[in-house]
Amino acid sequence: GVILGAQPWGGGRGWGCGAQSWGLGNQPWGRAGDGDGVLLGGCSWGPGISRGAEQGHRADHSLLRGGPILQIVKESQQQHGLRHGDFQRYRGYCSRRLRRLRKTLNFKMGNRHKFTGKKVTEEILSDNRYLLLILMDAERAWSYAMQLKQEANTEPRKRFHLLSRLRKAVKHAEELERLCESNRVDAKTKLEAQAYMAYLTGMLRFEHQEWKAAMEAFNKCKTIYEKLANAFTEEQAVLYNQRVEEISPNIRYCAYNIGDQSAISELMQMRLRSGGTEGLLAEKLEALITQTRAKQAATMSEVEWRGRTVPVKIDKVRIFLLGLADNEAAIVQAENEETKERLFESLLSECRDAIQAVREDLKPDQKQREHSLEMDSGKVSNIQYLHSYLTYIKLSTAIKRNESMAKSLQKALLQQQRSEEDGKRTPRPQDLIRLYDIILQNLVELTQLPGLEEDKNFQKEIGLKTLVYKAYRCFFIAQSYVLVKKWSEALVLYERVLKYANEVQSEAGAYKNSLKELPDVQDLITQVNAEKYSLQAAAILDANDTHETESPSQVKDGKPLSERFETFCLDPSLVSKQVSLVHFPPGFQPIPCKPLFFDLALNHVAFPPLEDKVEQKAKSGLTGYIKGIFGFKS
């Protein structure tokens, strides 16, 4: 908002436009909008100073002691690109804001022809916008460094420019901290300036891989923000706590590189709680996890599965198998469904990469595998068995993911029955049927894995799991039939569910350990019995309703009132606006058409000769002869 301190076009009273100047409320430097809330209290395009400008100046000088640096930075970043990771847009905003501030404060660096450098000193620190000027310089350099960091993934030479811009940002932050040591600035602003300086210093040292110095700077920043959060209300402490959570993974990463081996587990937990890392630490943490697993993979040479030991020579497969237990534990500890779904997808992606690496080794091993099949009477090679093991992991993970999705959909169905919400697509039993179809397809693929065709125990386990999921699939098919009031079909399907469940209970004696992770069949039997009774009651009630509607006193056959005077029936439509009295428009009726006349006798009539009544004028003489020669006949 702009407050103009003078009347521009005439005498009289001054005026002001805009409601957000640099001195309103608890935001003395204004909001982080594209408009900077410029106060022009001294310019005079006409006589008279406005009341708004005077109040704005008093607010500037009185609130110079309370500059919320972190709040200004966060609001500017969120409103101008960083919500979507667009550092270039934020850098452009900082440049435009700097230009407007210099113009407003009359703090220009020379003119078009000559550059004249100026520095903000304590003597001219009469307006908090001078502090904002330096803060925007630091933010512009930092945003350019982050932009170069994104581009340095494909262009490594830009890393040198990145470090240069970070050093520039630290230089501006040092200048801001020096100015805030003035007596004109209160203690809160001094602490925020020190924390901002420590944060940028830590980022610079982090990029230089000076872990000890970076850890000291981040710890200083964290301590200051924690003290500020404890000193103010909960609403004001939200930003400080967010910054503390943001730099905590950086501190643990620095501790790990210094020598704290326990930090890697804490970093994994931080990544799990946050739903994924972002910003400065993302790539480094992923590389660190891969590097740690690679070191452990050097000692891993073989894997045992279903009584057979297989050597593992591919590094990518070793790394995946070492991280498999950690990934499964993280899935179990996931706090919400979104995090669990993301972890499932990450595990499946890593598994597909490992399978692809094994498949590439299978191609040159094709002849050797065929030879081993002939020699060992059906026993597959080690690399083929390893491929089957990884495929088993992939299919089992896909089954667990679909089962987790099915459980969340079942909860949503129960909530839908209790309270219906408008405007949202509610889950249906058909969605669950599709998930169980995919699970059954995965189980069929498991039975066809090479090397497991002769494993009777494995085939028996897969058969029991298939019966369990078939029972649940039939149950939800029956539920879908109940919704459309097809009682007989639903009852038959409920009987089929009981049949599958009883088969599982009768044959699951020696395989109870392998069926622990599956849904409980006994709960399904209890639920089906209850549903059968409610279904039979609903079918009886529906049959009674149908009989009542088909009684002669209430039948409505669609005939209008004019055609059923002899029959009495209760027709509620007779007292409504759409009453049917007669057929309108009336229907077509057959009528005789106009006869057609064909004159057939004309062809058989003989007319009398008329030659004797026709006068013939004979032409003779020389004149007639000449005219006849030259064609002048009349």
C-alpha positions, 0 to 999 in steps of 0.5 A, a space after each residue: 500500500 502506498 501512503 502519499 504524504 502530500 496532495 498531488 493536484 491541489 491545495 487543502 487536505 492531504 490524502 493517503 491510499 493503501 492500508 498496509 504501510 511499513 509501520 502498521 501493527 506488529 509488522 513494522 516493515 510491512 507485509 511481504 506483498 509485491 507492493 512495499 507500502 512506501 511512505 512519502 512523507 516528505 515529498 510535496 506536490 501540493 501544500 499540506 501533509 496527510 495525517 496517514 503519512 504522519 502516523 506512518 512516520 511515527 510508527 516507523 520510528 517507534 517500531 524500529 525496535 521490533 523487526 520480525 526478521 524471520 516472519 518477513 522472510 517466511 512470508 516473502 518466500 511463501 508468497 513469491 515462489 518458494 511454495 513451489 520451489 521457484 527460487 528464480 521467481 523469488 530472486 526477481 521479487 527481491 530485486 524489484 523490492 530492493 529497487 523500490 526501497 532504494 528509490 523510496 529512501 533516496 538511497 540510489 547507487 549513483 545514476 545511469 552513467 556512474 556507480 557510486 557505492 553507499 553503505 548503510 551506517 548507524 548514523 542514517 539508521 533512522 528508518 527500519 527500511 534500511 534494515 529491510 534493504 540489507 535483508 533483501 540483499 541477503 535474501 536475493 543472494 541466498 535465493 540465487 545460490 539455491 537456484 544454482 544448486 538446482 542447476 548444478 545437478 546437470 552443470 557441475 561448474 555452477 557449484 563455484 558460482 553457488 558458493 560465491 553467492 552464499 558467501 555474499 549472502 553471509 556478508 550481507 547477514 554480517 552487516 545486518 547483525 552489525 547494524 542491529 547491535 545499535 542502541 536503536 534496535 531492541 533485544 528481540 531484533 538483535 537475537 533474530 539477526 544473530 540467528 539469521 546470520 548463524 543460519 546462513 553461515 551454517 549453510 555455507 559451511 555445510 556446502 564447504 563440507 566443514 561439518 564441525 563449523 556448520 554444526 556449531 552455526 546450526 546449533 547457535 541458530 537452533 538455540 536462539 530460535 528455541 529461546 525466542 519460541 519460549 519467550 512469546 505466545 504459541 502463535 508467535 512461536 510457530 515460525 521459530 519451531 518450524 525453523 528449528 525442525 528444519 535445521 535439526 536434520 542438518 545438525 544430525 547429518 553434520 554429527 554423523 560426518 564428524 563421527 556419530 554413527 547413531 545419527 544415521 538412524 535418527 536421520 532415517 526417523 526424521 525422514 519417516 516422520 516428515 514424509 520425505 526430505 526437502 531442500 538442502 539435505 535431500 540429496 545428501 541424505 539419500 546419498 548417505 543412506 546408499 553409501 552406508 548400505 553399500 559399506 554393509 553390502 561389501 560384507 554380504 555374499 549370499 542370501 538364504 531363502 526356503 532352504 537354499 543358499 544363493 550367492 549375491 554378486 550384484 551390488 545393487 541387489 546387495 544394497 536392496 536386500 540390506 535395506 529391505 528390513 529397514 524399509 519394512 520396519 518403517 512401513 510398520 511404524 508409519 503414522 498415516 496412510 499417505 506415508 505408508 503408501 509412499 514407502 510402499 511405492 519407494 520399496 517397489 521401485 527399488 525392487 524393480 531396479 534390483 530385478 532389472 539388474 538381475 535380468 541383465 545378468 540372466 541374458 548371458 547366463 541363458 545357455 548355462 541355465 538351460 544346461 543346468 536344467 538338463 543336468 539337475 533335472 529341473 533345478 534352476 540356476 542360482 541367478 534364476 533362483 535369485 530372480 525368483 526371490 526378488 520377484 517374490 518380494 515384489 509380489 508380496 509387497 504389492 499384496 501387502 500394499 493392496 491389503 493396506 488400501 483395502 483396510 483403509 477402504 473398509 474403514 471408509 465404508 463403515 464411516 460412510 454407513 454412519 455419516 454420509 458426506 455430500 460433495 465427495 465420491 464415497 467408496 463402494 464395494 466395487 473398489 474393494 473387489 478390484 483390489 482383491 482381484 489384483 491380489 489374486 492375480 499376484 498370487 497366481 504369479 507367485 505359483 508360477 515362479 521358476 524353481 518353486 513348482 515342486 515346493 509343495 509347502 509353498 504351493 499349499 501356503 499360496 493356495 490357502 492365501 488364495 482361499 482367504 482372499 477369494 472369501 473376502 472378494 466374494 463377501 464384497 461382491 455379495 455386498 454390492 448385490 445387496 445394494 441393488 436388492 438382489 437378495 438371492 444372488 447375495 445369499 448364494 455368495 454369502 454361502 460361498 464365503 462360508 465355504 471358503 472360510 471353512 476350507 481355510 480353517 480345516 486345512 490351516 493346521 500346519 500353516 498357521 504361522 504363514 497365515 498370521 499376517 492375513 485377515 482373520 477368517 473367523 471374524 469374516 464368518 461371524 460377519 457373514 452370519 450376521 449379514 445373512 440374517 439381516 439379508 433374509 429379513 430385508 428380502 422378506 420386507 421387500 417381498 411384502 412391499 412388492 406384494 402391496 404395490 401389486 394389489 388391485 387397489 393400488 395398481 397403476 397400469 399407465 392408462 389415462 382416467 378416461 379409459 379406466 372408469 370401470 376400475 377403482 384404484 388409488 392413484 395419487 397422481 390424480 391430485 398432482 400437477 401431472 394428472 393423466 386424464 386422456 391421451 394427448 396428443 391423440 393417436 393416429 387412426 386409419 381412414 380411407 384414402 382418395 381413389 386413383 383413376 387410371 384411363 386404360 381404355 384409351 389405348 384400345 379406342 379406334 378413331 374415325 379417319 379424317 383425310 376426307 375432311 382435310 383440305 389439300 392445296 396443290 402448288 404448281 407452276 414455275 414459281 412453286 418449282 423454284 421455291 421448292 428448289 431453294 427451300 422456300 416452302 410455305 
